[in-house]
């Protein structure tokens, strides 16, 4: 059962097998939390969205049909819940928890790196939600544009437009940093 | 391929040429090898992509403990009895795409649209014999008494309405 594919597990879940649900849940929980956290910007909303997505997975499993890969379908559920959600907590850039400085690195280089990441975090936080979702699905999940389009419920050209606008915004925000290299 | 189009393609597909449409890759490589400005644009795009990938790989929060705590809380919330699965008799043919949509906010608009559409069909198919309409029909010389007579003008030759 542990090595079963996502689709095989969904068939088992559709029969009401809770162990299969536990396996699939643990398999996708970290990535779903990461995806939701990056789109919504706070832990509380991300946890609620992922809980809701997993509950929907369980409740509606008997109706699921493998028209697309399970991953694509599940990410679509998570992303739609994120985009439809009214944020109760403000979006916060994800570098709000400082990690200790590695004593082996040059302090000035470390400082410059953190400053750049802070600028990038702020720029990503400032993107419209769908552009941010497109960037996250492309860079965090490594999805091709066609799969990102399915997850976002739009066309490939729609995704390309989102990515063009997002990349231009990020490039504009990081302009001097990018030019130096 | 010109530099402006190359810049647009970099914004569309990123700096990894393996993600580009195959038909464009050769032209892009040729431009980069011959145009220093294109090579510079590619370098900037690669730098941006590297920064974004590095940022994304740091994880959803700053520490592994925080990520583990999020996962434990989510698992704990789902550890109790699960709700019943939906096995409605129509579930065999309802498309799975319905699962991911939250219809709640759309129901008022959908109902209003359905009501207006239904009203439009009723008006179009009914023969409304309203007093005001009969008066207008009489004054215009027409014999129609349905609502269409106030929508369409009479044909000047035949006196008929569409």
Interface residues (C-beta under 8 A of the other chain):
Chain A: X14 X16 X18 X21 X25 X26 X29 X30 X33 X34 X37 X38 X43 X46 X47 X50 X51 X54 X55 X56 X58 X59 X60 X61 X62 X63 X64 X65 X67 X73 X76 X77 X80 X81 X84 X94 X95 X96 X97 X98 X99 X116 X117 X120 X121 X124 X135 X136 X138 X139 X140 X144 X145 X160 X163 X164 X167 X168 X170 X171 X174 X177 X178 X179 X181
Chain B: X8 X10 X11 X12 X13 X14 X19 X43 X44 X45 X47 X48 X49 X51 X52 X53 X54 X55 X56 X58 X59 X60 X61 X62 X63 X66 X67 X70 X71 X73 X74 X75 X77 X78 X82 X83 X84 X85 X86 X87 X91 X94 X95 X96 X97 X98 X99 X100 X101 X102 X105
